[in-house]
Amino acid sequence: MIASAVSTRALTKRYGKRKALDGFTLDVPAGSIMGLVGRNGSGKTTWMMSVAGLVRPGSGEINLLGRGPFDASVHSGRIAILPQDSELPLEMTPLSLLSAFARLQGLGAKEAKASAQKALESVNLSDRARASIRSLSHGMRKRVMTAQCFLGEPELVLLDEPMNGLDPEEAERMRNFILSGLGRRTTVISSHNLLDLGRIATHVAFVEDGKVSRVATMKELSDSGKTLEEAYLGR
Amino acid sequence: MSSFARMRSVAAAELGVASRSRRALATVLIFSAITGIAMYLTISMFAAIEAELLKLLALPDAGETGSVTMTLWQSDQFNRMVSHMTRNSAVFADIQGRHPVVLAYAFFLFSLVPLVTLMTSSASVASDIRSGSVRYMLVRVSRAEWSIGKFFGEAAAVLAAMAVGALAAWAVAICRLPGWSALGLAGGVFDWTLRAWIYSFAYLGLFMGLSHVVRSPGKATALSVAALVALGIAANRWPWLEILSPSSSQTLLWRRDPAAFMQGAVHLVSLAFLYLGLGAFVFSRRDV
């Protein structure tokens, strides 16, 4: 097994005059659950989008699952992302959409449908599998977006604010689901909910002004007698 | 999974979205209504002209709308006159044996192609970029695969819309022309529908290519309309630019001669991929 599922070196990205990434260097250990914490605009989302090939960094290196930067022919089906503020096609049903995604990841028609049904079951949405996405509530749509991340057992999952919009029961289900993949898959979670993150992450990276200021394991934090929130706030 | 299989899956997903979209449904309904009404009005017009002609010449009723026109259409003098008027004897020779009602349908259909394509496809890429739904796809397929797959999905959606329109026109025709062979009419209507579909490729490539460079569906549609107008003006002013306009190959698609037809089809497909390719190139360098 490779040591780092994601390795980025000195990534930079500018939006006009603003530096969104300013030498972002981070290694995400394979099989870990890495939490990214930082203020709004600190570069967490831009980093995730760069890793997934959706944003083109100005400079720097990305090594994804030991096979270089994102390339659909190499990484399709091996990585998944839950982007922030991204809608699903409203006309489709969750089942047809997830089946289409699973087909794109290389599964046959029957396998794709079975995988889509399993994913919907895991986010407690089997009963709405054939409803149009337009008819689903915000929280339900979020669960469909999350379900698409776990189709076909990806090796790396990037989740941007996965708990936003979920009710407490579903948030708990989501936490358990993420934890169930610990050691098997690598998960990176960007979240402002430090309590949630503190309960599931194995590692945490503090992001400030487009770069990582510190990386620690949760064990190191607890050994120092600090909660994640206290460590973040510098208490 | 091969690149071809991924493009096919994108196309299937695109067709799935289009078939459930309200905009596509509205386009199909409007287009079917237009083709059906156009067919009805065409037959009524022929019936009125023929009745007038028979009355004027004090001839007995021919009993079937289109038969007088067909006779006239096939007469040598009329042929020479129309051939001179069209200034394209080859095109005229190719369409001469076809039923005038079907030709009138073909004329309407070809005129409607830019509009149908604009309504179904001009915003398809921009709306995916705007909503962010493209992000779910681009971690599964390359940008080029996505663009090409979307093109074929939209082409299939346009064909479906045209097929429903053709069905409406055919249904009106067999009701109004009971003496004509339903199968013969279907053959004529669907032959021209397929030709018009090939004609739509270049417009599809142009509109979808432009849709890759903006984020707003409204801007994409406005840009498509502006491009149509600009191409028309440019081709009029500088005739050598006509090669960039889809309409420059329209007459070739009316030909029965396979070589001429293929020449037109190849030109239109090349234009489609030129415009789509330019848009996809810009898109490949953009953040989404």
Interface residues (C-beta under 8 A of the other chain):
Chain A: M49 A52 G53 L54 V55 R56 F70 D71 A72 S73 H75 S76 G77 I79 A80 I81 P83 D85 S86 E87 L88 P89 E91 M92 S96 L97 A100 F101 R103 L104 Q105 G106 S132 M145 Q148
Chain B: M1 S3 R6 S9 V10 A12 A13 G16 V17 R20 S21 R22 D128 S131 G132 S133 R135 Y136 M137 L138 V139 R140 V141 S142 E145 R285 R286 D287 V288
